[in-house]
Amino acid sequence: MNELHALVVYVPRTHTEALLAAIGDAGAGRIGKYSHCSFVTAGTGRFTPLDGAEPYLGRVGMPEEAAEDRIECVVEAPLLEGVIAAVRATHPYEEPAFMSWPVEGWRRTEGRFESGSKFG
């Protein structure tokens, strides 16, 4: 069983569907016999572009707010690098905000549950 990672990505609402498709196609959100599984919540992203930035939204030195979605999903460790590459290729921001970490995940294997983590 591969180690599982949680992945959280913040994306402008206008790009949510494209990003969900890209990371799902790269292997994120595979749970049992399902693919492209995720949870999406709406929020407001806040940032100030600094000197040298080339912001997708806003202007250097000016605080900005954007309607964004928080995408959460699981990714098996061997697929994580490809999923992150899909985030960077699809996300409109020059520096996408995302994070991942290993999680204690339990998956059904032949009628029993098996840990997907190095801790189980």
Biopython code that builds the backbone (N, CA, C, O; Angstrom):
import numpy as np
from Bio.PDB.StructureBuilder import StructureBuilder

atoms = [
    (1, "MET", "N", (0.851, -1.179, 0.000)),
    (1, "MET", "CA", (0.000, 0.000, 0.000)),
    (1, "MET", "C", (0.890, 1.233, 0.000)),
    (1, "MET", "O", (1.839, 1.316, 0.779)),
    (2, "ASN", "N", (0.589, 2.183, -0.864)),
    (2, "ASN", "CA", (1.353, 3.422, -0.960)),
    (2, "ASN", "C", (0.946, 4.407, 0.126)),
    (2, "ASN", "O", (-0.213, 4.469, 0.533)),
    (3, "GLU", "N", (1.932, 5.175, 0.583)),
    (3, "GLU", "CA", (1.656, 6.241, 1.542)),
    (3, "GLU", "C", (0.722, 7.261, 0.896)),
    (3, "GLU", "O", (0.863, 7.593, -0.281)),
    (4, "LEU", "N", (-0.227, 7.748, 1.678)),
    (4, "LEU", "CA", (-1.163, 8.772, 1.206)),
    (4, "LEU", "C", (-0.730, 10.149, 1.665)),
    (4, "LEU", "O", (-0.158, 10.311, 2.743)),
    (5, "HIS", "N", (-1.011, 11.135, 0.833)),
    (5, "HIS", "CA", (-0.782, 12.532, 1.186)),
    (5, "HIS", "C", (-2.094, 13.279, 1.017)),
    (5, "HIS", "O", (-2.881, 12.977, 0.119)),
    (6, "ALA", "N", (-2.323, 14.255, 1.885)),
    (6, "ALA", "CA", (-3.414, 15.203, 1.697)),
    (6, "ALA", "C", (-2.845, 16.345, 0.862)),
    (6, "ALA", "O", (-1.712, 16.772, 1.079)),
    (7, "LEU", "N", (-3.624, 16.831, -0.079)),
    (7, "LEU", "CA", (-3.225, 17.974, -0.894)),
    (7, "LEU", "C", (-4.309, 19.028, -0.781)),
    (7, "LEU", "O", (-5.496, 18.736, -0.931)),
    (8, "VAL", "N", (-3.890, 20.258, -0.514)),
    (8, "VAL", "CA", (-4.792, 21.408, -0.468)),
    (8, "VAL", "C", (-4.250, 22.448, -1.438)),
    (8, "VAL", "O", (-3.075, 22.812, -1.382)),
    (9, "VAL", "N", (-5.120, 22.923, -2.331)),
    (9, "VAL", "CA", (-4.740, 23.938, -3.313)),
    (9, "VAL", "C", (-5.778, 25.051, -3.280)),
    (9, "VAL", "O", (-6.978, 24.781, -3.233)),
    (10, "TYR", "N", (-5.326, 26.293, -3.304)),
    (10, "TYR", "CA", (-6.215, 27.453, -3.395)),
    (10, "TYR", "C", (-6.136, 27.979, -4.820)),
    (10, "TYR", "O", (-5.044, 28.205, -5.340)),
    (11, "VAL", "N", (-7.294, 28.176, -5.456)),
    (11, "VAL", "CA", (-7.326, 28.552, -6.868)),
    (11, "VAL", "C", (-8.453, 29.556, -7.105)),
    (11, "VAL", "O", (-9.501, 29.455, -6.467)),
    (12, "PRO", "N", (-8.263, 30.528, -8.012)),
    (12, "PRO", "CA", (-9.372, 31.422, -8.340)),
    (12, "PRO", "C", (-10.567, 30.607, -8.832)),
    (12, "PRO", "O", (-10.412, 29.654, -9.595)),
    (13, "ARG", "N", (-11.733, 30.990, -8.394)),
    (13, "ARG", "CA", (-12.948, 30.237, -8.715)),
    (13, "ARG", "C", (-13.111, 30.016, -10.222)),
    (13, "ARG", "O", (-13.685, 29.011, -10.641)),
    (14, "THR", "N", (-12.615, 30.938, -11.028)),
    (14, "THR", "CA", (-12.732, 30.823, -12.485)),
    (14, "THR", "C", (-11.918, 29.659, -13.047)),
    (14, "THR", "O", (-12.142, 29.247, -14.185)),
    (15, "HIS", "N", (-10.971, 29.120, -12.260)),
    (15, "HIS", "CA", (-10.098, 28.055, -12.735)),
    (15, "HIS", "C", (-10.281, 26.730, -11.978)),
    (15, "HIS", "O", (-9.521, 25.784, -12.186)),
    (16, "THR", "N", (-11.282, 26.669, -11.109)),
    (16, "THR", "CA", (-11.477, 25.475, -10.276)),
    (16, "THR", "C", (-11.702, 24.225, -11.109)),
    (16, "THR", "O", (-11.036, 23.214, -10.884)),
    (17, "GLU", "N", (-12.614, 24.265, -12.058)),
    (17, "GLU", "CA", (-12.939, 23.057, -12.836)),
    (17, "GLU", "C", (-11.743, 22.568, -13.639)),
    (17, "GLU", "O", (-11.506, 21.363, -13.719)),
    (18, "ALA", "N", (-10.990, 23.482, -14.231)),
    (18, "ALA", "CA", (-9.805, 23.091, -15.011)),
    (18, "ALA", "C", (-8.760, 22.442, -14.104)),
    (18, "ALA", "O", (-8.139, 21.449, -14.481)),
    (19, "LEU", "N", (-8.565, 23.007, -12.900)),
    (19, "LEU", "CA", (-7.579, 22.451, -11.984)),
    (19, "LEU", "C", (-8.023, 21.091, -11.458)),
    (19, "LEU", "O", (-7.211, 20.173, -11.345)),
    (20, "LEU", "N", (-9.310, 20.958, -11.134)),
    (20, "LEU", "CA", (-9.823, 19.661, -10.686)),
    (20, "LEU", "C", (-9.604, 18.586, -11.748)),
    (20, "LEU", "O", (-9.190, 17.471, -11.428)),
    (21, "ALA", "N", (-9.875, 18.911, -12.989)),
    (21, "ALA", "CA", (-9.674, 17.944, -14.081)),
    (21, "ALA", "C", (-8.194, 17.592, -14.215)),
    (21, "ALA", "O", (-7.849, 16.419, -14.359)),
    (22, "ALA", "N", (-7.322, 18.589, -14.170)),
    (22, "ALA", "CA", (-5.892, 18.348, -14.361)),
    (22, "ALA", "C", (-5.295, 17.476, -13.260)),
    (22, "ALA", "O", (-4.558, 16.533, -13.545)),
    (23, "ILE", "N", (-5.613, 17.788, -12.005)),
    (23, "ILE", "CA", (-5.022, 16.989, -10.922)),
    (23, "ILE", "C", (-5.655, 15.606, -10.859)),
    (23, "ILE", "O", (-4.977, 14.629, -10.541)),
    (24, "GLY", "N", (-6.956, 15.513, -11.160)),
    (24, "GLY", "CA", (-7.604, 14.203, -11.207)),
    (24, "GLY", "C", (-7.027, 13.334, -12.309)),
    (24, "GLY", "O", (-6.801, 12.141, -12.109)),
    (25, "ASP", "N", (-6.789, 13.923, -13.467)),
    (25, "ASP", "CA", (-6.188, 13.181, -14.572)),
    (25, "ASP", "C", (-4.765, 12.732, -14.228)),
    (25, "ASP", "O", (-4.291, 11.720, -14.745)),
    (26, "ALA", "N", (-4.078, 13.489, -13.348)),
    (26, "ALA", "CA", (-2.719, 13.137, -12.927)),
    (26, "ALA", "C", (-2.711, 12.109, -11.789)),
    (26, "ALA", "O", (-1.647, 11.644, -11.382)),
    (27, "GLY", "N", (-3.899, 11.755, -11.274)),
    (27, "GLY", "CA", (-3.985, 10.710, -10.252)),
    (27, "GLY", "C", (-4.459, 11.143, -8.891)),
    (27, "GLY", "O", (-4.625, 10.298, -8.011)),
    (28, "ALA", "N", (-4.685, 12.431, -8.675)),
    (28, "ALA", "CA", (-5.190, 12.885, -7.374)),
    (28, "ALA", "C", (-6.632, 12.440, -7.192)),
    (28, "ALA", "O", (-7.391, 12.343, -8.155)),
    (29, "GLY", "N", (-6.996, 12.171, -5.951)),
    (29, "GLY", "CA", (-8.384, 11.846, -5.641)),
    (29, "GLY", "C", (-8.812, 10.439, -5.992)),
    (29, "GLY", "O", (-10.002, 10.204, -6.205)),
    (30, "ARG", "N", (-7.891, 9.495, -6.062)),
    (30, "ARG", "CA", (-8.263, 8.096, -6.308)),
    (30, "ARG", "C", (-8.576, 7.434, -4.978)),
    (30, "ARG", "O", (-7.720, 7.320, -4.100)),
    (31, "ILE", "N", (-9.815, 7.001, -4.852)),
    (31, "ILE", "CA", (-10.261, 6.322, -3.637)),
    (31, "ILE", "C", (-11.037, 5.086, -4.068)),
    (31, "ILE", "O", (-12.129, 5.196, -4.626)),
    (32, "GLY", "N", (-10.475, 3.915, -3.811)),
    (32, "GLY", "CA", (-11.120, 2.673, -4.226)),
    (32, "GLY", "C", (-11.334, 2.658, -5.726)),
    (32, "GLY", "O", (-10.394, 2.848, -6.497)),
    (33, "LYS", "N", (-12.565, 2.434, -6.136)),
    (33, "LYS", "CA", (-12.903, 2.370, -7.561)),
    (33, "LYS", "C", (-13.442, 3.703, -8.073)),
    (33, "LYS", "O", (-14.251, 3.742, -9.000)),
    (34, "TYR", "N", (-12.979, 4.802, -7.454)),
    (34, "TYR", "CA", (-13.400, 6.146, -7.849)),
    (34, "TYR", "C", (-12.166, 6.979, -8.166)),
    (34, "TYR", "O", (-11.099, 6.770, -7.588)),
    (35, "SER", "N", (-12.319, 7.916, -9.082)),
    (35, "SER", "CA", (-11.237, 8.855, -9.392)),
    (35, "SER", "C", (-11.770, 10.274, -9.273)),
    (35, "SER", "O", (-12.978, 10.485, -9.165)),
    (36, "HIS", "N", (-10.873, 11.238, -9.293)),
    (36, "HIS", "CA", (-11.218, 12.655, -9.267)),
    (36, "HIS", "C", (-12.032, 13.046, -8.023)),
    (36, "HIS", "O", (-12.839, 13.973, -8.084)),
    (37, "CYS", "N", (-11.826, 12.346, -6.894)),
    (37, "CYS", "CA", (-12.543, 12.669, -5.657)),
    (37, "CYS", "C", (-11.900, 13.894, -5.009)),
    (37, "CYS", "O", (-10.677, 13.989, -4.913)),
    (38, "SER", "N", (-12.737, 14.823, -4.568)),
    (38, "SER", "CA", (-12.218, 16.034, -3.926)),
    (38, "SER", "C", (-13.310, 16.671, -3.089)),
    (38, "SER", "O", (-14.477, 16.287, -3.154)),
    (39, "PHE", "N", (-12.906, 17.647, -2.306)),
    (39, "PHE", "CA", (-13.842, 18.475, -1.547)),
    (39, "PHE", "C", (-13.463, 19.917, -1.842)),
    (39, "PHE", "O", (-12.288, 20.276, -1.760)),
    (40, "VAL", "N", (-14.434, 20.742, -2.181)),
    (40, "VAL", "CA", (-14.178, 22.127, -2.573)),
    (40, "VAL", "C", (-14.989, 23.064, -1.682)),
    (40, "VAL", "O", (-16.197, 22.890, -1.520)),
    (41, "THR", "N", (-14.314, 24.058, -1.107)),
    (41, "THR", "CA", (-15.008, 25.084, -0.324)),
    (41, "THR", "C", (-14.613, 26.460, -0.847)),
    (41, "THR", "O", (-13.487, 26.673, -1.297)),
    (42, "ALA", "N", (-15.558, 27.382, -0.778)),
    (42, "ALA", "CA", (-15.352, 28.744, -1.278)),
    (42, "ALA", "C", (-14.780, 29.633, -0.182)),
    (42, "ALA", "O", (-15.051, 29.436, 1.003)),
    (43, "GLY", "N", (-13.987, 30.612, -0.598)),
    (43, "GLY", "CA", (-13.421, 31.558, 0.352)),
    (43, "GLY", "C", (-12.857, 32.769, -0.370)),
    (43, "GLY", "O", (-13.083, 32.962, -1.564)),
    (44, "THR", "N", (-12.126, 33.572, 0.371)),
    (44, "THR", "CA", (-11.515, 34.777, -0.177)),
    (44, "THR", "C", (-10.016, 34.712, 0.046)),
    (44, "THR", "O", (-9.553, 34.635, 1.184)),
    (45, "GLY", "N", (-9.257, 34.743, -1.046)),
    (45, "GLY", "CA", (-7.803, 34.803, -0.958)),
    (45, "GLY", "C", (-7.369, 36.252, -0.841)),
    (45, "GLY", "O", (-7.955, 37.132, -1.473)),
    (46, "ARG", "N", (-6.335, 36.508, -0.031)),
    (46, "ARG", "CA", (-5.821, 37.868, 0.157)),
    (46, "ARG", "C", (-4.314, 37.825, -0.044)),
    (46, "ARG", "O", (-3.650, 36.910, 0.443)),
    (47, "PHE", "N", (-3.770, 38.800, -0.754)),
    (47, "PHE", "CA", (-2.336, 38.847, -1.012)),
    (47, "PHE", "C", (-1.936, 40.236, -1.474)),
    (47, "PHE", "O", (-2.770, 41.019, -1.930)),
    (48, "THR", "N", (-0.642, 40.532, -1.349)),
    (48, "THR", "CA", (-0.072, 41.775, -1.861)),
    (48, "THR", "C", (1.137, 41.415, -2.718)),
    (48, "THR", "O", (2.133, 40.923, -2.185)),
    (49, "PRO", "N", (1.081, 41.644, -4.023)),
    (49, "PRO", "CA", (2.235, 41.358, -4.879)),
    (49, "PRO", "C", (3.412, 42.278, -4.516)),
    (49, "PRO", "O", (3.235, 43.485, -4.350)),
    (50, "LEU", "N", (4.589, 41.706, -4.398)),
    (50, "LEU", "CA", (5.796, 42.460, -4.055)),
    (50, "LEU", "C", (6.561, 42.837, -5.317)),
    (50, "LEU", "O", (6.263, 42.342, -6.404)),
    (51, "ASP", "N", (7.554, 43.721, -5.168)),
    (51, "ASP", "CA", (8.386, 44.136, -6.300)),
    (51, "ASP", "C", (8.928, 42.907, -7.028)),
    (51, "ASP", "O", (9.405, 41.964, -6.398)),
    (52, "GLY", "N", (8.852, 42.926, -8.340)),
    (52, "GLY", "CA", (9.330, 41.817, -9.158)),
    (52, "GLY", "C", (8.261, 40.804, -9.492)),
    (52, "GLY", "O", (8.459, 39.962, -10.368)),
    (53, "ALA", "N", (7.125, 40.870, -8.806)),
    (53, "ALA", "CA", (6.023, 39.941, -9.084)),
    (53, "ALA", "C", (5.340, 40.324, -10.392)),
    (53, "ALA", "O", (5.339, 41.486, -10.799)),
    (54, "GLU", "N", (4.766, 39.326, -11.030)),
    (54, "GLU", "CA", (3.939, 39.543, -12.216)),
    (54, "GLU", "C", (2.570, 38.922, -11.925)),
    (54, "GLU", "O", (2.259, 37.831, -12.401)),
    (55, "PRO", "N", (1.758, 39.637, -11.136)),
    (55, "PRO", "CA", (0.512, 39.040, -10.647)),
    (55, "PRO", "C", (-0.528, 38.808, -11.740)),
    (55, "PRO", "O", (-0.689, 39.612, -12.658)),
    (56, "TYR", "N", (-1.218, 37.695, -11.609)),
    (56, "TYR", "CA", (-2.368, 37.386, -12.470)),
    (56, "TYR", "C", (-3.491, 38.366, -12.166)),
    (56, "TYR", "O", (-4.193, 38.821, -13.069)),
    (57, "LEU", "N", (-3.657, 38.688, -10.881)),
    (57, "LEU", "CA", (-4.661, 39.653, -10.412)),
    (57, "LEU", "C", (-3.956, 40.743, -9.620)),
    (57, "LEU", "O", (-2.984, 40.470, -8.916)),
    (58, "GLY", "N", (-4.432, 41.953, -9.727)),
    (58, "GLY", "CA", (-3.931, 43.042, -8.896)),
    (58, "GLY", "C", (-2.684, 43.707, -9.439)),
    (58, "GLY", "O", (-2.241, 43.444, -10.557)),
    (59, "ARG", "N", (-2.118, 44.603, -8.583)),
    (59, "ARG", "CA", (-0.934, 45.384, -8.954)),
    (59, "ARG", "C", (0.108, 45.293, -7.846)),
    (59, "ARG", "O", (-0.233, 45.150, -6.671)),
    (60, "VAL", "N", (1.361, 45.376, -8.223)),
    (60, "VAL", "CA", (2.460, 45.335, -7.266)),
    (60, "VAL", "C", (2.257, 46.411, -6.206)),
    (60, "VAL", "O", (1.961, 47.566, -6.516)),
    (61, "GLY", "N", (2.423, 46.006, -4.944)),
    (61, "GLY", "CA", (2.325, 46.931, -3.822)),
    (61, "GLY", "C", (0.919, 47.207, -3.335)),
    (61, "GLY", "O", (0.744, 47.908, -2.338)),
    (62, "MET", "N", (-0.085, 46.680, -4.007)),
    (62, "MET", "CA", (-1.482, 46.938, -3.630)),
    (62, "MET", "C", (-2.128, 45.660, -3.101)),
    (62, "MET", "O", (-2.090, 44.630, -3.774)),
    (63, "PRO", "N", (-2.724, 45.710, -1.902)),
    (63, "PRO", "CA", (-3.431, 44.538, -1.386)),
    (63, "PRO", "C", (-4.556, 44.137, -2.346)),
    (63, "PRO", "O", (-5.206, 44.988, -2.952)),
    (64, "GLU", "N", (-4.767, 42.843, -2.467)),
    (64, "GLU", "CA", (-5.773, 42.313, -3.398)),
    (64, "GLU", "C", (-6.577, 41.222, -2.701)),
    (64, "GLU", "O", (-6.068, 40.517, -1.829)),
    (65, "GLU", "N", (-7.837, 41.094, -3.099)),
    (65, "GLU", "CA", (-8.701, 39.991, -2.661)),
    (65, "GLU", "C", (-9.240, 39.308, -3.892)),
    (65, "GLU", "O", (-9.489, 39.952, -4.912)),
    (66, "ALA", "N", (-9.425, 37.977, -3.799)),
    (66, "ALA", "CA", (-9.951, 37.225, -4.930)),
    (66, "ALA", "C", (-10.872, 36.122, -4.433)),
    (66, "ALA", "O", (-10.590, 35.471, -3.427)),
    (67, "ALA", "N", (-11.976, 35.918, -5.148)),
    (67, "ALA", "CA", (-12.854, 34.778, -4.867)),
    (67, "ALA", "C", (-12.098, 33.519, -5.263)),
    (67, "ALA", "O", (-11.772, 33.323, -6.433)),
    (68, "GLU", "N", (-11.822, 32.670, -4.282)),
    (68, "GLU", "CA", (-11.055, 31.458, -4.527)),
    (68, "GLU", "C", (-11.769, 30.249, -3.949)),
    (68, "GLU", "O", (-12.651, 30.368, -3.099)),
    (69, "ASP", "N", (-11.365, 29.084, -4.432)),
    (69, "ASP", "CA", (-11.832, 27.818, -3.883)),
    (69, "ASP", "C", (-10.659, 27.096, -3.251)),
    (69, "ASP", "O", (-9.528, 27.193, -3.727)),
    (70, "ARG", "N", (-10.933, 26.376, -2.184)),
    (70, "ARG", "CA", (-9.957, 25.493, -1.541)),
    (70, "ARG", "C", (-10.297, 24.085, -1.993)),
    (70, "ARG", "O", (-11.388, 23.586, -1.717)),
    (71, "ILE", "N", (-9.373, 23.448, -2.680)),
    (71, "ILE", "CA", (-9.552, 22.080, -3.160)),
    (71, "ILE", "C", (-8.765, 21.160, -2.231)),
    (71, "ILE", "O", (-7.585, 21.396, -1.971)),
    (72, "GLU", "N", (-9.417, 20.112, -1.734)),
    (72, "GLU", "CA", (-8.759, 19.125, -0.890)),
    (72, "GLU", "C", (-8.945, 17.753, -1.515)),
    (72, "GLU", "O", (-10.028, 17.419, -1.996)),
    (73, "CYS", "N", (-7.873, 16.957, -1.505)),
    (73, "CYS", "CA", (-7.962, 15.592, -2.022)),
    (73, "CYS", "C", (-6.814, 14.775, -1.446)),
    (73, "CYS", "O", (-5.935, 15.313, -0.773)),
    (74, "VAL", "N", (-6.829, 13.474, -1.714)),
    (74, "VAL", "CA", (-5.723, 12.613, -1.342)),
    (74, "VAL", "C", (-4.935, 12.250, -2.595)),
    (74, "VAL", "O", (-5.473, 12.213, -3.701)),
    (75, "VAL", "N", (-3.649, 11.985, -2.394)),
    (75, "VAL", "CA", (-2.766, 11.595, -3.491)),
    (75, "VAL", "C", (-1.824, 10.516, -2.965)),
    (75, "VAL", "O", (-1.229, 10.676, -1.899)),
    (76, "GLU", "N", (-1.688, 9.422, -3.705)),
    (76, "GLU", "CA", (-0.709, 8.412, -3.321)),
    (76, "GLU", "C", (0.692, 8.969, -3.592)),
    (76, "GLU", "O", (0.914, 9.634, -4.605)),
    (77, "ALA", "N", (1.632, 8.696, -2.686)),
    (77, "ALA", "CA", (2.974, 9.276, -2.741)),
    (77, "ALA", "C", (3.652, 9.167, -4.109)),
    (77, "ALA", "O", (4.258, 10.144, -4.547)),
    (78, "PRO", "N", (3.579, 8.031, -4.803)),
    (78, "PRO", "CA", (4.266, 7.958, -6.100)),
    (78, "PRO", "C", (3.687, 8.893, -7.167)),
    (78, "PRO", "O", (4.348, 9.180, -8.165)),
    (79, "LEU", "N", (2.461, 9.363, -6.958)),
    (79, "LEU", "CA", (1.805, 10.243, -7.930)),
    (79, "LEU", "C", (1.948, 11.725, -7.580)),
    (79, "LEU", "O", (1.616, 12.590, -8.390)),
    (80, "LEU", "N", (2.440, 12.016, -6.375)),
    (80, "LEU", "CA", (2.433, 13.394, -5.879)),
    (80, "LEU", "C", (3.220, 14.359, -6.771)),
    (80, "LEU", "O", (2.746, 15.462, -7.045)),
    (81, "GLU", "N", (4.388, 13.971, -7.220)),
    (81, "GLU", "CA", (5.194, 14.867, -8.057)),
    (81, "GLU", "C", (4.463, 15.234, -9.348)),
    (81, "GLU", "O", (4.489, 16.393, -9.761)),
    (82, "GLY", "N", (3.815, 14.265, -9.987)),
    (82, "GLY", "CA", (3.060, 14.531, -11.211)),
    (82, "GLY", "C", (1.838, 15.400, -10.961)),
    (82, "GLY", "O", (1.486, 16.236, -11.793)),
    (83, "VAL", "N", (1.191, 15.204, -9.818)),
    (83, "VAL", "CA", (0.029, 16.021, -9.472)),
    (83, "VAL", "C", (0.461, 17.468, -9.230)),
    (83, "VAL", "O", (-0.219, 18.396, -9.669)),
    (84, "ILE", "N", (1.584, 17.668, -8.534)),
    (84, "ILE", "CA", (2.085, 19.026, -8.303)),
    (84, "ILE", "C", (2.465, 19.679, -9.632)),
    (84, "ILE", "O", (2.243, 20.875, -9.819)),
    (85, "ALA", "N", (3.029, 18.913, -10.543)),
    (85, "ALA", "CA", (3.351, 19.450, -11.872)),
    (85, "ALA", "C", (2.070, 19.887, -12.584)),
    (85, "ALA", "O", (2.064, 20.908, -13.272)),
    (86, "ALA", "N", (0.993, 19.126, -12.426)),
    (86, "ALA", "CA", (-0.298, 19.494, -13.028)),
    (86, "ALA", "C", (-0.848, 20.766, -12.401)),
    (86, "ALA", "O", (-1.424, 21.598, -13.101)),
    (87, "VAL", "N", (-0.678, 20.932, -11.078)),
    (87, "VAL", "CA", (-1.099, 22.171, -10.400)),
    (87, "VAL", "C", (-0.363, 23.351, -11.023)),
    (87, "VAL", "O", (-0.985, 24.335, -11.424)),
    (88, "ARG", "N", (0.949, 23.254, -11.104)),
    (88, "ARG", "CA", (1.755, 24.372, -11.622)),
    (88, "ARG", "C", (1.450, 24.672, -13.090)),
    (88, "ARG", "O", (1.480, 25.833, -13.498)),
    (89, "ALA", "N", (1.160, 23.647, -13.882)),
    (89, "ALA", "CA", (0.882, 23.848, -15.308)),
    (89, "ALA", "C", (-0.497, 24.459, -15.555)),
    (89, "ALA", "O", (-0.693, 25.141, -16.561)),
    (90, "THR", "N", (-1.449, 24.226, -14.660)),
    (90, "THR", "CA", (-2.841, 24.640, -14.872)),
    (90, "THR", "C", (-3.215, 25.901, -14.102)),
    (90, "THR", "O", (-4.072, 26.665, -14.547)),
    (91, "HIS", "N", (-2.590, 26.123, -12.967)),
    (91, "HIS", "CA", (-2.937, 27.247, -12.081)),
    (91, "HIS", "C", (-2.521, 28.574, -12.730)),
    (91, "HIS", "O", (-1.425, 28.666, -13.281)),
    (92, "PRO", "N", (-3.379, 29.606, -12.674)),
    (92, "PRO", "CA", (-3.035, 30.870, -13.321)),
    (92, "PRO", "C", (-2.028, 31.731, -12.555)),
    (92, "PRO", "O", (-1.391, 32.599, -13.151)),
    (93, "TYR", "N", (-1.871, 31.508, -11.248)),
    (93, "TYR", "CA", (-0.956, 32.336, -10.461)),
    (93, "TYR", "C", (0.490, 31.922, -10.729)),
    (93, "TYR", "O", (0.772, 30.746, -10.961)),
    (94, "GLU", "N", (1.402, 32.891, -10.695)),
    (94, "GLU", "CA", (2.815, 32.559, -10.898)),
    (94, "GLU", "C", (3.349, 31.735, -9.733)),
    (94, "GLU", "O", (4.276, 30.947, -9.922)),
    (95, "GLU", "N", (2.796, 31.891, -8.547)),
    (95, "GLU", "CA", (3.144, 31.070, -7.383)),
    (95, "GLU", "C", (1.858, 30.553, -6.749)),
    (95, "GLU", "O", (1.294, 31.212, -5.876)),
    (96, "PRO", "N", (1.385, 29.379, -7.176)),
    (96, "PRO", "CA", (0.154, 28.840, -6.585)),
    (96, "PRO", "C", (0.347, 28.535, -5.097)),
    (96, "PRO", "O", (1.416, 28.099, -4.672)),
    (97, "ALA", "N", (-0.695, 28.771, -4.329)),
    (97, "ALA", "CA", (-0.678, 28.435, -2.907)),
    (97, "ALA", "C", (-1.199, 27.013, -2.750)),
    (97, "ALA", "O", (-2.364, 26.734, -3.033)),
    (98, "PHE", "N", (-0.321, 26.108, -2.292)),
    (98, "PHE", "CA", (-0.741, 24.725, -2.047)),
    (98, "PHE", "C", (0.137, 24.133, -0.963)),
    (98, "PHE", "O", (1.206, 24.663, -0.659)),
    (99, "MET", "N", (-0.316, 23.032, -0.381)),
    (99, "MET", "CA", (0.449, 22.319, 0.633)),
    (99, "MET", "C", (0.048, 20.851, 0.597)),
    (99, "MET", "O", (-1.059, 20.504, 0.184)),
    (100, "SER", "N", (0.960, 20.001, 1.032)),
    (100, "SER", "CA", (0.653, 18.577, 1.148)),
    (100, "SER", "C", (1.383, 18.020, 2.359)),
    (100, "SER", "O", (2.390, 18.568, 2.807)),
    (101, "TRP", "N", (0.853, 16.920, 2.877)),
    (101, "TRP", "CA", (1.483, 16.271, 4.013)),
    (101, "TRP", "C", (1.012, 14.820, 4.057)),
    (101, "TRP", "O", (-0.081, 14.511, 3.582)),
    (102, "PRO", "N", (1.829, 13.925, 4.626)),
    (102, "PRO", "CA", (1.418, 12.526, 4.754)),
    (102, "PRO", "C", (0.234, 12.429, 5.713)),
    (102, "PRO", "O", (0.158, 13.165, 6.697)),
    (103, "VAL", "N", (-0.675, 11.524, 5.418)),
    (103, "VAL", "CA", (-1.848, 11.334, 6.276)),
    (103, "VAL", "C", (-2.009, 9.871, 6.637)),
    (103, "VAL", "O", (-1.553, 8.980, 5.920)),
    (104, "GLU", "N", (-2.652, 9.647, 7.738)),
    (104, "GLU", "CA", (-3.031, 8.306, 8.157)),
    (104, "GLU", "C", (-4.294, 7.968, 7.386)),
    (104, "GLU", "O", (-5.371, 8.456, 7.729)),
    (105, "GLY", "N", (-4.189, 7.155, 6.369)),
    (105, "GLY", "CA", (-5.346, 6.815, 5.545)),
    (105, "GLY", "C", (-5.614, 5.337, 5.584)),
    (105, "GLY", "O", (-4.684, 4.531, 5.577)),
    (106, "TRP", "N", (-6.861, 4.976, 5.624)),
    (106, "TRP", "CA", (-7.237, 3.560, 5.682)),
    (106, "TRP", "C", (-8.004, 3.212, 4.436)),
    (106, "TRP", "O", (-8.963, 3.895, 4.075)),
    (107, "ARG", "N", (-7.589, 2.153, 3.775)),
    (107, "ARG", "CA", (-8.233, 1.706, 2.546)),
    (107, "ARG", "C", (-8.637, 0.244, 2.689)),
    (107, "ARG", "O", (-7.950, -0.552, 3.330)),
    (108, "ARG", "N", (-9.757, -0.084, 2.083)),
    (108, "ARG", "CA", (-10.231, -1.466, 2.097)),
    (108, "ARG", "C", (-9.404, -2.274, 1.095)),
    (108, "ARG", "O", (-9.268, -1.889, -0.066)),
    (109, "THR", "N", (-8.852, -3.404, 1.564)),
    (109, "THR", "CA", (-8.085, -4.306, 0.714)),
    (109, "THR", "C", (-8.578, -5.725, 0.970)),
    (109, "THR", "O", (-8.374, -6.267, 2.057)),
    (110, "GLU", "N", (-9.216, -6.322, -0.012)),
    (110, "GLU", "CA", (-9.715, -7.700, 0.098)),
    (110, "GLU", "C", (-10.525, -7.905, 1.368)),
    (110, "GLU", "O", (-10.272, -8.847, 2.120)),
    (111, "GLY", "N", (-11.502, -7.029, 1.616)),
    (111, "GLY", "CA", (-12.413, -7.188, 2.739)),
    (111, "GLY", "C", (-11.889, -6.720, 4.083)),
    (111, "GLY", "O", (-12.612, -6.782, 5.077)),
    (112, "ARG", "N", (-10.643, -6.250, 4.140)),
    (112, "ARG", "CA", (-10.127, -5.732, 5.409)),
    (112, "ARG", "C", (-9.538, -4.346, 5.169)),
    (112, "ARG", "O", (-9.318, -3.942, 4.027)),
    (113, "PHE", "N", (-9.292, -3.641, 6.236)),
    (113, "PHE", "CA", (-8.746, -2.299, 6.107)),
    (113, "PHE", "C", (-7.240, -2.344, 6.301)),
    (113, "PHE", "O", (-6.726, -3.092, 7.132)),
    (114, "GLU", "N", (-6.539, -1.525, 5.514)),
    (114, "GLU", "CA", (-5.079, -1.476, 5.543)),
    (114, "GLU", "C", (-4.657, -0.018, 5.613)),
    (114, "GLU", "O", (-5.226, 0.833, 4.928)),
    (115, "SER", "N", (-3.663, 0.268, 6.438)),
    (115, "SER", "CA", (-3.161, 1.630, 6.569)),
    (115, "SER", "C", (-2.397, 2.025, 5.315)),
    (115, "SER", "O", (-1.647, 1.228, 4.753)),
    (116, "GLY", "N", (-2.599, 3.277, 4.880)),
    (116, "GLY", "CA", (-1.860, 3.805, 3.741)),
    (116, "GLY", "C", (-0.751, 4.716, 4.205)),
    (116, "GLY", "O", (-0.283, 5.553, 3.433)),
    (117, "SER", "N", (-0.325, 4.581, 5.416)),
    (117, "SER", "CA", (0.668, 5.487, 5.989)),
    (117, "SER", "C", (1.837, 4.698, 6.555)),
    (117, "SER", "O", (1.700, 3.523, 6.895)),
    (118, "LYS", "N", (2.962, 5.339, 6.649)),
    (118, "LYS", "CA", (4.125, 4.711, 7.267)),
    (118, "LYS", "C", (3.895, 4.522, 8.772)),
    (118, "LYS", "O", (4.656, 3.811, 9.427)),
    (119, "PHE", "N", (2.843, 5.158, 9.327)),
    (119, "PHE", "CA", (2.580, 5.098, 10.749)),
    (119, "PHE", "C", (1.677, 3.923, 11.129)),
    (119, "PHE", "O", (1.548, 3.597, 12.309)),
    (120, "GLY", "N", (1.050, 3.286, 10.132)),
    (120, "GLY", "CA", (0.058, 2.251, 10.441)),
    (120, "GLY", "C", (0.591, 0.867, 10.358)),
    (120, "GLY", "O", (-0.143, -0.092, 10.595)),
]
sb = StructureBuilder()
sb.init_structure("model")
sb.init_model(0)
sb.init_chain("A")
sb.init_seg("    ")
for serial, (resi, resn, name, xyz) in enumerate(atoms, 1):
    if name == "N":
        sb.init_residue(resn, " ", resi, " ")
    sb.init_atom(name, np.array(xyz, "f"), 0.0, 1.0, " ", f" {name:<3s}", serial, name[0])
structure = sb.get_structure()
